[in-house]
């Protein structure tokens, strides 16, 4: 997928032998700081930021838990989750990795395609 492509896509690949599931997109991707902010805290939810943005008068507790649940549910079935991402317009890619026990590692990833 070329960096300048406007043909955005999401791809899913299963490897039965390796017992892996790979989801890939060629969207805007994330840089180091965005990976830390968005994935750095296991079970972090965007709900509190959303509620702050809409203000006190619009708070609805039924929203709790609806943001980020899909990603973090991967830890219910996976021993480890790796996220490789390169933000559009940047040359450096990153590998975020966690086993879901509360910590993560992040490091440079060479040859990462744009997206996540």
Secondary structure, DSSP 8 states (H G I E B T S, - for coil): --TT-----EEEEEETTTTEEEEEE-SS---HHHHHHHHSSTT--SHHHHHHHH-GGG--GGGTT-SSHHHHGGGGT-S-EEEEEB-TT-S-EEEEEE-SSS--EEEEETT--SB-
